[in-house]
Amino acid sequence: MHYFAYGNLMDINVMRRIAPTATAVAVARLDDHQISFKRCSDPAQAGCTLDTVAGSETWGIQYELSAEDMATLDKAAGVPAGHWERKSVTLRDAEGAEHESTTYVIPGPSGAYSPPTTYVDPIFRGARDFDLPGDYVAKLEKIIGDAQKGA
C-alpha cells in the first residue's frame, strides 16, 4: 500500500516505529493543498491536516508499506475513532510523474492547534533527510512558526 506522509511521519524513524515495513519510494508533492495544524472533533486530539488551497503545494514522502502496517497506522492515527480519515490523493514527483496514494486528514476540525517542538522536530528532520525543496521548507517553517504563535 502507498501512504503519503507530510507531517511528523516524514521522519523515517517515527514512521518505522508504527509501520516497520515502511519504505520511502519517492519525494512527492500534493498540489492545491497546504499543511495546517488543527484540533480534531475530540479537542484532546490534534495535529497536521491538509487544507485545500488553490495554487499551493505540500511536499512529503511517498511510502510503500504492508496492509498490516497500514491497519496499524490507521489505529495509531485514530481513524476508528474519527480523529483522522483516509483521503485518496494524486501526487507528483520531482520529474512530474503521477503517483496514487492515501494520506490522512482531520474530518471536521474543531479549531487551531499550536504544535509543540516535539511534534514538529520530526517534520523538519524528514524534510532535511529527504532533501525537500528549499523554498517549500522555508514555507513550512513559516506555517509552523505561525501555528506555534497562534497566528
C-alpha positions in Angstrom: 0.0 0.0 0.0 1.1 3.6 -0.6 0.9 6.3 2.1 1.8 10.0 1.7 3.5 11.5 4.8 3.5 15.3 5.0 3.9 15.7 8.8 5.8 14.0 11.5 5.7 10.7 9.7 8.1 12.1 7.1 10.8 11.1 9.7 11.5 7.5 8.7 12.3 6.6 12.3 8.9 7.8 13.6 7.2 6.0 10.7 9.0 2.7 11.3 8.1 2.7 15.0 4.5 2.4 13.8 5.0 0.7 10.4 8.2 -1.3 10.4 7.8 -2.3 6.7 7.6 1.3 5.5 10.0 2.1 2.7 10.4 5.6 1.2 9.8 5.3 -2.5 9.5 8.9 -3.6 9.7 12.6 -2.6 6.4 14.0 -4.0 4.1 16.9 -3.8 0.4 17.3 -3.5 -0.9 20.2 -5.5 -3.6 22.6 -4.3 -3.2 21.6 -0.7 -1.4 23.3 2.3 -0.4 21.8 5.6 -2.1 23.2 8.7 -2.4 22.3 12.3 -5.9 21.8 13.8 -7.8 20.0 16.6 -9.9 17.0 15.9 -13.6 16.8 16.8 -12.3 15.5 20.1 -10.3 18.6 21.2 -7.9 16.4 23.1 -6.6 15.2 19.7 -4.7 17.4 17.3 -2.0 17.5 14.6 -1.4 18.0 10.9 -4.0 18.1 8.3 -4.4 19.5 4.8 -6.4 22.5 3.6 -7.5 22.8 0.0 -5.7 25.9 -1.2 -5.6 26.6 -5.0 -2.1 27.1 -6.3 -0.4 25.8 -3.1 1.5 22.6 -2.7 2.5 20.3 0.1 5.7 18.2 -0.2 6.3 14.9 1.6 7.3 11.3 1.3 5.5 8.5 -0.6 5.9 5.3 1.4 5.2 1.7 0.5 4.0 -0.4 3.4 2.2 -3.7 4.1 -1.6 -3.9 4.5 -0.9 -4.9 8.2 1.2 -1.8 8.8 -1.4 0.4 7.1 -4.0 -1.0 9.5 -1.7 -0.3 12.5 -1.1 3.2 11.1 -4.9 3.7 10.9 -5.2 2.7 14.6 -2.4 5.0 15.6 -3.9 7.9 13.8 -7.3 7.4 15.4 -9.1 6.5 12.2 -11.6 4.2 14.0 -12.4 7.0 16.5 -12.9 9.6 13.7 -9.8 11.7 14.6 -8.3 11.4 11.2 -9.7 9.8 8.0 -8.0 8.4 4.9 -8.0 10.5 1.8 -7.0 9.3 -1.7 -4.6 11.7 -3.4 -2.7 12.0 -6.6 0.9 13.1 -6.1 3.6 14.4 -8.5 7.3 13.6 -8.1 10.1 16.0 -9.0 10.0 14.8 -12.6 6.2 15.4 -12.8 5.2 11.7 -12.8 1.9 11.0 -11.1 1.6 8.6 -8.1 -1.7 7.5 -6.5 -1.6 7.4 -2.7 -3.5 7.6 0.6 -3.0 10.1 3.3 -4.8 11.3 6.4 -6.8 14.5 7.1 -8.8 15.7 10.1 -12.5 15.5 9.3 -14.4 18.5 10.7 -11.6 20.1 12.6 -12.7 21.9 15.8 -10.1 24.7 15.9 -6.5 25.7 15.6 -3.6 23.8 17.2 -0.2 25.1 18.3 2.1 22.2 17.8 4.9 21.7 20.4 8.5 21.4 19.3 8.4 17.7 20.0 5.7 17.4 17.3 7.4 19.5 14.6 11.0 18.4 15.1 10.3 15.1 13.1 8.7 17.2 10.3 11.9 19.2 9.9 14.1 16.0 10.3 12.1 14.3 7.5 12.2 17.4 5.3 16.0 17.6 5.7 16.7 13.9 5.5 14.7 13.6 2.2 16.0 16.9 0.9 12.6 18.6 0.2 12.8 21.7 -1.9 14.3 24.7 -0.1 11.5 27.1 -0.9 9.0 24.6 0.5 11.0 24.1 3.7 11.1 27.9 4.2 7.3 28.0 3.7 6.9 25.1 6.1 9.0 27.0 8.7 6.6 30.0 8.4 3.5 27.9 8.6 4.7 26.1 11.7 6.1 29.3 13.3 2.7 31.0 12.8 0.9 27.9 14.2 3.1 27.9 17.2 2.5 31.6 17.8 -1.3 31.0 17.4 -1.4 33.3 14.3 
